[in-house]
């Protein structure tokens, strides 16, 4: 075998790995997009008082950290219920 020659089997495996990696990345991106959209929709249904009951902001006002806490709460407690409504 000459140097630089790659057997067909190895090329096929490499191509399959690359295709699977792309599909996995696309699936993960779709999942994240769905979670983001569901979170935004869920958040719109909440009043400020409800939001403050769920996640109390440290500094007394809503900020990105408070929003991140709300998203964690949503993923742990609400997302599966909402997904079930769509099925």
PyMOL commands that set and color helices and strands:
alter all, ss='L'
color gray80, all
select helices_A, chain A and resi 8-44+48-54+64-77+79-86
alter helices_A, ss='H'
color red, helices_A
deselect
rebuild
show_as cartoon
